[in-house]
Amino acid sequence: MSMEAEFGEFLVELVAEAAPRLFAVCELERGGEGELTGAELVAWGLAFADQVQWVSTDGSGHGRFGSVDRAMRHFGRGCEASLVWA
């Protein structure tokens, strides 16, 4: 194997190990008796090893948190939110 090919494999492994996890945040809608009636995708996020970043689907908001749990507490204010790993 050539030196370039070996280095290419090294880069692929490096990126795979450092890649953030992609997630979506959905706001859940409930009917009068508490049953789920719908959901809306409100944000996309990236979970890195040491932080989480998100951006709203309409571009009106973005943020950075220390963990996915902290990000979800932000979205859970005034509504019911669900995290979906993509």
N, CA, C and O atoms as CSV, one atom per row, in Angstrom:
chain,resi,resn,atom,element,x,y,z
A,1,MET,N,N,0.853,-1.179,0.000
A,1,MET,CA,C,0.000,0.000,0.000
A,1,MET,C,C,0.897,1.240,0.000
A,1,MET,O,O,1.898,1.289,0.714
A,2,SER,N,N,0.539,2.214,-0.786
A,2,SER,CA,C,1.343,3.431,-0.888
A,2,SER,C,C,1.177,4.291,0.364
A,2,SER,O,O,0.228,4.138,1.132
A,3,MET,N,N,2.128,5.193,0.537
A,3,MET,CA,C,2.089,6.101,1.683
A,3,MET,C,C,0.838,6.981,1.624
A,3,MET,O,O,0.216,7.245,2.653
A,4,GLU,N,N,0.469,7.432,0.421
A,4,GLU,CA,C,-0.737,8.257,0.268
A,4,GLU,C,C,-1.992,7.483,0.633
A,4,GLU,O,O,-2.883,8.026,1.286
A,5,ALA,N,N,-2.075,6.231,0.224
A,5,ALA,CA,C,-3.241,5.404,0.545
A,5,ALA,C,C,-3.333,5.177,2.049
A,5,ALA,O,O,-4.421,5.244,2.620
A,6,GLU,N,N,-2.198,4.911,2.696
A,6,GLU,CA,C,-2.190,4.719,4.149
A,6,GLU,C,C,-2.637,5.994,4.862
A,6,GLU,O,O,-3.404,5.942,5.823
A,7,PHE,N,N,-2.149,7.139,4.382
A,7,PHE,CA,C,-2.535,8.406,4.997
A,7,PHE,C,C,-4.017,8.677,4.780
A,7,PHE,O,O,-4.693,9.199,5.667
A,8,GLY,N,N,-4.524,8.325,3.603
A,8,GLY,CA,C,-5.952,8.474,3.333
A,8,GLY,C,C,-6.788,7.659,4.301
A,8,GLY,O,O,-7.810,8.136,4.795
A,9,GLU,N,N,-6.363,6.427,4.577
A,9,GLU,CA,C,-7.077,5.578,5.544
A,9,GLU,C,C,-7.023,6.190,6.940
A,9,GLU,O,O,-8.005,6.170,7.681
A,10,PHE,N,N,-5.851,6.736,7.286
A,10,PHE,CA,C,-5.701,7.395,8.585
A,10,PHE,C,C,-6.691,8.553,8.714
A,10,PHE,O,O,-7.335,8.713,9.752
A,11,LEU,N,N,-6.810,9.359,7.656
A,11,LEU,CA,C,-7.737,10.491,7.689
A,11,LEU,C,C,-9.182,10.041,7.839
A,11,LEU,O,O,-9.947,10.653,8.584
A,12,VAL,N,N,-9.559,8.984,7.145
A,12,VAL,CA,C,-10.923,8.460,7.254
A,12,VAL,C,C,-11.206,8.034,8.691
A,12,VAL,O,O,-12.274,8.333,9.227
A,13,GLU,N,N,-10.257,7.336,9.322
A,13,GLU,CA,C,-10.429,6.905,10.710
A,13,GLU,C,C,-10.493,8.105,11.655
A,13,GLU,O,O,-11.307,8.129,12.579
A,14,LEU,N,N,-9.638,9.092,11.423
A,14,LEU,CA,C,-9.614,10.287,12.256
A,14,LEU,C,C,-10.956,11.008,12.220
A,14,LEU,O,O,-11.490,11.395,13.260
A,15,VAL,N,N,-11.491,11.184,11.035
A,15,VAL,CA,C,-12.773,11.867,10.879
A,15,VAL,C,C,-13.903,11.045,11.493
A,15,VAL,O,O,-14.781,11.601,12.152
A,16,ALA,N,N,-13.890,9.735,11.285
A,16,ALA,CA,C,-14.944,8.874,11.831
A,16,ALA,C,C,-14.972,8.939,13.358
A,16,ALA,O,O,-16.045,8.947,13.961
A,17,GLU,N,N,-13.808,8.985,13.973
A,17,GLU,CA,C,-13.744,9.034,15.436
A,17,GLU,C,C,-14.194,10.386,15.992
A,17,GLU,O,O,-14.741,10.447,17.093
A,18,ALA,N,N,-13.973,11.457,15.253
A,18,ALA,CA,C,-14.275,12.799,15.750
A,18,ALA,C,C,-15.624,13.337,15.282
A,18,ALA,O,O,-16.049,14.404,15.726
A,19,ALA,N,N,-16.295,12.623,14.403
A,19,ALA,CA,C,-17.543,13.131,13.817
A,19,ALA,C,C,-18.612,13.340,14.893
A,19,ALA,O,O,-18.805,12.476,15.749
A,20,PRO,N,N,-19.304,14.477,14.853
A,20,PRO,CA,C,-20.403,14.696,15.795
A,20,PRO,C,C,-21.616,13.862,15.406
A,20,PRO,O,O,-21.752,13.434,14.260
A,21,ARG,N,N,-22.490,13.641,16.378
A,21,ARG,CA,C,-23.746,12.934,16.106
A,21,ARG,C,C,-24.817,13.953,15.757
A,21,ARG,O,O,-24.946,14.990,16.408
A,22,LEU,N,N,-25.582,13.641,14.718
A,22,LEU,CA,C,-26.655,14.517,14.254
A,22,LEU,C,C,-27.957,14.148,14.965
A,22,LEU,O,O,-28.284,12.971,15.111
A,23,PHE,N,N,-28.695,15.173,15.405
A,23,PHE,CA,C,-29.995,14.917,16.015
A,23,PHE,C,C,-30.997,15.978,15.591
A,23,PHE,O,O,-30.630,17.051,15.112
A,24,ALA,N,N,-32.252,15.657,15.777
A,24,ALA,CA,C,-33.346,16.586,15.505
A,24,ALA,C,C,-34.129,16.793,16.792
A,24,ALA,O,O,-34.183,15.914,17.653
A,25,VAL,N,N,-34.732,17.967,16.910
A,25,VAL,CA,C,-35.618,18.259,18.035
A,25,VAL,C,C,-37.006,18.506,17.465
A,25,VAL,O,O,-37.188,19.333,16.571
A,26,CYS,N,N,-37.978,17.777,17.994
A,26,CYS,CA,C,-39.368,17.912,17.557
A,26,CYS,C,C,-40.222,18.373,18.729
A,26,CYS,O,O,-40.075,17.880,19.847
A,27,GLU,N,N,-41.117,19.325,18.466
A,27,GLU,CA,C,-42.118,19.714,19.459
A,27,GLU,C,C,-43.340,18.843,19.245
A,27,GLU,O,O,-43.849,18.730,18.130
A,28,LEU,N,N,-43.807,18.226,20.324
A,28,LEU,CA,C,-44.953,17.325,20.251
A,28,LEU,C,C,-46.242,18.092,20.508
A,28,LEU,O,O,-46.279,19.028,21.307
A,29,GLU,N,N,-47.288,17.681,19.821
A,29,GLU,CA,C,-48.611,18.285,19.994
A,29,GLU,C,C,-49.537,17.238,20.600
A,29,GLU,O,O,-49.533,16.079,20.185
A,30,ARG,N,N,-50.328,17.654,21.580
A,30,ARG,CA,C,-51.253,16.737,22.248
A,30,ARG,C,C,-52.667,17.280,22.173
A,30,ARG,O,O,-52.894,18.490,22.171
A,31,GLY,N,N,-53.610,16.354,22.112
A,31,GLY,CA,C,-55.024,16.704,22.112
A,31,GLY,C,C,-55.520,16.943,23.522
A,31,GLY,O,O,-54.756,16.880,24.485
A,32,GLY,N,N,-56.806,17.216,23.632
A,32,GLY,CA,C,-57.432,17.530,24.907
A,32,GLY,C,C,-57.340,16.442,25.951
A,32,GLY,O,O,-57.387,16.730,27.147
A,33,GLU,N,N,-57.210,15.204,25.529
A,33,GLU,CA,C,-57.113,14.093,26.479
A,33,GLU,C,C,-55.677,13.605,26.641
A,33,GLU,O,O,-55.438,12.535,27.200
A,34,GLY,N,N,-54.725,14.393,26.149
A,34,GLY,CA,C,-53.319,14.050,26.313
A,34,GLY,C,C,-52.743,13.156,25.235
A,34,GLY,O,O,-51.567,12.794,25.287
A,35,GLU,N,N,-53.566,12.794,24.252
A,35,GLU,CA,C,-53.064,11.913,23.195
A,35,GLU,C,C,-52.195,12.701,22.212
A,35,GLU,O,O,-52.455,13.874,21.944
A,36,LEU,N,N,-51.164,12.046,21.679
A,36,LEU,CA,C,-50.310,12.687,20.676
A,36,LEU,C,C,-51.096,12.898,19.398
A,36,LEU,O,O,-51.714,11.968,18.878
A,37,THR,N,N,-51.072,14.114,18.897
A,37,THR,CA,C,-51.812,14.428,17.675
A,37,THR,C,C,-50.907,14.891,16.541
A,37,THR,O,O,-51.343,14.971,15.392
A,38,GLY,N,N,-49.663,15.193,16.852
A,38,GLY,CA,C,-48.752,15.642,15.804
A,38,GLY,C,C,-47.421,16.070,16.378
A,38,GLY,O,O,-47.200,16.037,17.588
A,39,ALA,N,N,-46.544,16.472,15.484
A,39,ALA,CA,C,-45.223,16.942,15.886
A,39,ALA,C,C,-44.693,17.879,14.813
A,39,ALA,O,O,-45.095,17.814,13.651
A,40,GLU,N,N,-43.791,18.743,15.223
A,40,GLU,CA,C,-43.151,19.665,14.291
A,40,GLU,C,C,-41.646,19.616,14.514
A,40,GLU,O,O,-41.183,19.723,15.650
A,41,LEU,N,N,-40.887,19.458,13.451
A,41,LEU,CA,C,-39.429,19.507,13.516
A,41,LEU,C,C,-39.026,20.962,13.717
A,41,LEU,O,O,-39.318,21.806,12.870
A,42,VAL,N,N,-38.357,21.265,14.829
A,42,VAL,CA,C,-38.042,22.661,15.135
A,42,VAL,C,C,-36.551,22.981,15.103
A,42,VAL,O,O,-36.182,24.152,15.003
A,43,ALA,N,N,-35.680,21.968,15.184
A,43,ALA,CA,C,-34.244,22.260,15.193
A,43,ALA,C,C,-33.429,21.038,14.803
A,43,ALA,O,O,-33.859,19.894,14.956
A,44,TRP,N,N,-32.239,21.321,14.295
A,44,TRP,CA,C,-31.228,20.296,14.034
A,44,TRP,C,C,-30.047,20.582,14.952
A,44,TRP,O,O,-29.748,21.738,15.250
A,45,GLY,N,N,-29.381,19.526,15.395
A,45,GLY,CA,C,-28.237,19.722,16.274
A,45,GLY,C,C,-27.094,18.785,15.965
A,45,GLY,O,O,-27.258,17.757,15.307
A,46,LEU,N,N,-25.924,19.171,16.461
A,46,LEU,CA,C,-24.718,18.357,16.378
A,46,LEU,C,C,-24.195,18.163,17.787
A,46,LEU,O,O,-23.969,19.131,18.514
A,47,ALA,N,N,-24.002,16.910,18.171
A,47,ALA,CA,C,-23.472,16.590,19.491
A,47,ALA,C,C,-22.000,16.214,19.346
A,47,ALA,O,O,-21.667,15.142,18.841
A,48,PHE,N,N,-21.129,17.109,19.796
A,48,PHE,CA,C,-19.692,16.858,19.816
A,48,PHE,C,C,-19.336,16.231,21.158
A,48,PHE,O,O,-20.192,16.133,22.037
A,49,ALA,N,N,-18.097,15.808,21.328
A,49,ALA,CA,C,-17.676,15.171,22.576
A,49,ALA,C,C,-17.830,16.105,23.774
A,49,ALA,O,O,-18.145,15.651,24.873
A,50,ASP,N,N,-17.610,17.408,23.573
A,50,ASP,CA,C,-17.610,18.336,24.698
A,50,ASP,C,C,-18.669,19.429,24.629
A,50,ASP,O,O,-18.714,20.289,25.508
A,51,GLN,N,N,-19.519,19.418,23.611
A,51,GLN,CA,C,-20.559,20.436,23.494
A,51,GLN,C,C,-21.617,20.012,22.486
A,51,GLN,O,O,-21.427,19.092,21.691
A,52,VAL,N,N,-22.731,20.717,22.550
A,52,VAL,CA,C,-23.843,20.501,21.624
A,52,VAL,C,C,-24.171,21.845,20.986
A,52,VAL,O,O,-24.249,22.862,21.674
A,53,GLN,N,N,-24.363,21.846,19.668
A,53,GLN,CA,C,-24.790,23.052,18.969
A,53,GLN,C,C,-26.053,22.737,18.199
A,53,GLN,O,O,-26.212,21.636,17.672
A,54,TRP,N,N,-26.956,23.710,18.135
A,54,TRP,CA,C,-28.213,23.504,17.407
A,54,TRP,C,C,-28.569,24.772,16.648
A,54,TRP,O,O,-28.103,25.866,16.970
A,55,VAL,N,N,-29.403,24.599,15.635
A,55,VAL,CA,C,-29.956,25.719,14.875
A,55,VAL,C,C,-31.411,25.394,14.568
A,55,VAL,O,O,-31.742,24.264,14.210
A,56,SER,N,N,-32.280,26.397,14.710
A,56,SER,CA,C,-33.701,26.172,14.436
A,56,SER,C,C,-33.922,25.997,12.939
A,56,SER,O,O,-33.159,26.513,12.122
A,57,THR,N,N,-34.965,25.271,12.594
A,57,THR,CA,C,-35.241,25.000,11.182
A,57,THR,C,C,-35.629,26.253,10.419
A,57,THR,O,O,-35.465,26.309,9.200
A,58,ASP,N,N,-36.144,27.268,11.119
A,58,ASP,CA,C,-36.505,28.511,10.423
A,58,ASP,C,C,-35.380,29.545,10.462
A,58,ASP,O,O,-35.536,30.660,9.966
A,59,GLY,N,N,-34.246,29.166,11.055
A,59,GLY,CA,C,-33.096,30.056,11.093
A,59,GLY,C,C,-33.162,31.167,12.121
A,59,GLY,O,O,-32.272,32.015,12.169
A,60,SER,N,N,-34.200,31.178,12.945
A,60,SER,CA,C,-34.374,32.275,13.898
A,60,SER,C,C,-33.593,32.089,15.196
A,60,SER,O,O,-33.463,33.036,15.971
A,61,GLY,N,N,-33.078,30.905,15.446
A,61,GLY,CA,C,-32.368,30.678,16.695
A,61,GLY,C,C,-31.250,29.674,16.546
A,61,GLY,O,O,-31.247,28.838,15.642
A,62,HIS,N,N,-30.297,29.778,17.459
A,62,HIS,CA,C,-29.205,28.814,17.523
A,62,HIS,C,C,-28.654,28.854,18.934
A,62,HIS,O,O,-28.906,29.801,19.679
A,63,GLY,N,N,-27.909,27.837,19.299
A,63,GLY,CA,C,-27.372,27.822,20.641
A,63,GLY,C,C,-26.286,26.792,20.820
A,63,GLY,O,O,-26.042,25.947,19.958
A,64,ARG,N,N,-25.636,26.889,21.975
A,64,ARG,CA,C,-24.580,25.947,22.330
A,64,ARG,C,C,-24.750,25.592,23.797
A,64,ARG,O,O,-24.939,26.468,24.641
A,65,PHE,N,N,-24.681,24.308,24.091
A,65,PHE,CA,C,-24.838,23.808,25.450
A,65,PHE,C,C,-23.744,22.796,25.749
A,65,PHE,O,O,-23.074,22.300,24.843
A,66,GLY,N,N,-23.574,22.498,27.016
A,66,GLY,CA,C,-22.568,21.535,27.428
A,66,GLY,C,C,-22.971,20.094,27.222
A,66,GLY,O,O,-22.119,19.206,27.231
A,67,SER,N,N,-24.270,19.844,27.034
A,67,SER,CA,C,-24.743,18.469,26.859
A,67,SER,C,C,-26.084,18.467,26.134
A,67,SER,O,O,-26.756,19.494,26.032
A,68,VAL,N,N,-26.454,17.310,25.639
A,68,VAL,CA,C,-27.757,17.151,24.992
A,68,VAL,C,C,-28.871,17.385,26.006
A,68,VAL,O,O,-29.885,18.001,25.679
A,69,ASP,N,N,-28.694,16.901,27.235
A,69,ASP,CA,C,-29.720,17.099,28.268
A,69,ASP,C,C,-29.992,18.578,28.514
A,69,ASP,O,O,-31.145,18.984,28.651
A,70,ARG,N,N,-28.949,19.372,28.568
A,70,ARG,CA,C,-29.139,20.815,28.783
A,70,ARG,C,C,-29.826,21.462,27.588
A,70,ARG,O,O,-30.672,22.341,27.756
A,71,ALA,N,N,-29.469,21.035,26.396
A,71,ALA,CA,C,-30.138,21.573,25.200
A,71,ALA,C,C,-31.620,21.229,25.227
A,71,ALA,O,O,-32.457,22.070,24.899
A,72,MET,N,N,-31.951,20.004,25.613
A,72,MET,CA,C,-33.353,19.589,25.635
A,72,MET,C,C,-34.143,20.328,26.712
A,72,MET,O,O,-35.340,20.562,26.541
A,73,ARG,N,N,-33.501,20.696,27.813
A,73,ARG,CA,C,-34.198,21.512,28.824
A,73,ARG,C,C,-34.587,22.858,28.230
A,73,ARG,O,O,-35.647,23.400,28.542
A,74,HIS,N,N,-33.729,23.391,27.376
A,74,HIS,CA,C,-34.042,24.656,26.694
A,74,HIS,C,C,-35.294,24.498,25.839
A,74,HIS,O,O,-36.181,25.352,25.866
A,75,PHE,N,N,-35.366,23.410,25.085
A,75,PHE,CA,C,-36.515,23.204,24.199
A,75,PHE,C,C,-37.770,22.816,24.968
A,75,PHE,O,O,-38.877,23.029,24.473
A,76,GLY,N,N,-37.630,22.259,26.149
A,76,GLY,CA,C,-38.774,21.821,26.922
A,76,GLY,C,C,-39.504,22.926,27.662
A,76,GLY,O,O,-40.507,22.661,28.324
A,77,ARG,N,N,-39.030,24.147,27.567
A,77,ARG,CA,C,-39.694,25.270,28.242
A,77,ARG,C,C,-40.966,25.633,27.494
A,77,ARG,O,O,-40.912,26.091,26.353
A,78,GLY,N,N,-42.091,25.433,28.125
A,78,GLY,CA,C,-43.370,25.828,27.541
A,78,GLY,C,C,-43.934,24.861,26.523
A,78,GLY,O,O,-44.996,25.117,25.956
A,79,CYS,N,N,-43.256,23.764,26.279
A,79,CYS,CA,C,-43.773,22.772,25.332
A,79,CYS,C,C,-43.140,21.420,25.653
A,79,CYS,O,O,-42.232,21.324,26.478
A,80,GLU,N,N,-43.627,20.401,24.999
A,80,GLU,CA,C,-43.055,19.068,25.145
A,80,GLU,C,C,-42.187,18.804,23.920
A,80,GLU,O,O,-42.665,18.864,22.787
A,81,ALA,N,N,-40.918,18.513,24.152
A,81,ALA,CA,C,-39.978,18.305,23.047
A,81,ALA,C,C,-39.404,16.898,23.104
A,81,ALA,O,O,-39.274,16.304,24.175
A,82,SER,N,N,-39.064,16.379,21.934
A,82,SER,CA,C,-38.496,15.041,21.829
A,82,SER,C,C,-37.238,15.095,20.968
A,82,SER,O,O,-37.211,15.771,19.940
A,83,LEU,N,N,-36.205,14.386,21.389
A,83,LEU,CA,C,-34.960,14.302,20.640
A,83,LEU,C,C,-34.974,13.037,19.793
A,83,LEU,O,O,-35.358,11.968,20.266
A,84,VAL,N,N,-34.555,13.166,18.548
A,84,VAL,CA,C,-34.467,12.019,17.640
A,84,VAL,C,C,-33.059,12.003,17.060
A,84,VAL,O,O,-32.651,12.951,16.390
A,85,TRP,N,N,-32.311,10.923,17.316
A,85,TRP,CA,C,-30.982,10.787,16.718
A,85,TRP,C,C,-31.142,10.431,15.251
A,85,TRP,O,O,-31.890,9.517,14.903
A,86,ALA,N,N,-30.439,11.152,14.396
A,86,ALA,CA,C,-30.551,10.930,12.943
A,86,ALA,C,C,-29.446,10.007,12.454
A,86,ALA,O,O,-29.377,9.706,11.262
